[in-house]
């Protein structure tokens, strides 16, 4: 029983980390695109 609960918790934790990485990556891309737009407008 403890092993099953542990496996479920580890699985959920892993999935939440993967989801967080995608969110952070997307935010980073948005910030990068914003910076590039500013560079283009000042050139």
C-alpha positions in Angstrom: 0.0 0.0 0.0 2.8 2.5 0.9 4.6 1.6 -2.3 1.5 2.4 -4.4 0.9 5.7 -2.7 4.6 6.6 -3.1 4.5 5.8 -6.8 1.4 7.9 -7.3 3.0 10.8 -5.5 6.2 10.6 -7.5 4.2 10.4 -10.7 2.1 13.4 -9.9 5.2 15.4 -8.8 7.0 14.5 -12.1 4.0 15.6 -14.2 3.7 18.9 -12.3 7.4 19.6 -12.9 7.0 18.9 -16.6 4.1 21.3 -16.8 6.0 24.0 -14.9 8.9 23.7 -17.3 6.6 24.3 -20.3 5.1 27.3 -18.6 8.4 28.8 -17.8 9.8 28.1 -21.2 6.7 29.9 -22.8 7.2 32.9 -20.5 10.8 33.1 -21.5 10.0 33.0 -25.2 7.4 35.8 -24.7 10.0 38.0 -22.9 12.6 37.3 -25.6 10.1 38.2 -28.3 9.3 41.4 -26.4 13.0 42.3 -26.2 13.4 41.7 -29.9 10.5 43.9 -30.7 12.0 46.7 -28.7 15.4 46.3 -30.5 13.6 46.5 -33.9 11.7 49.6 -32.9 14.9 51.5 -31.8 16.9 50.6 -34.9 
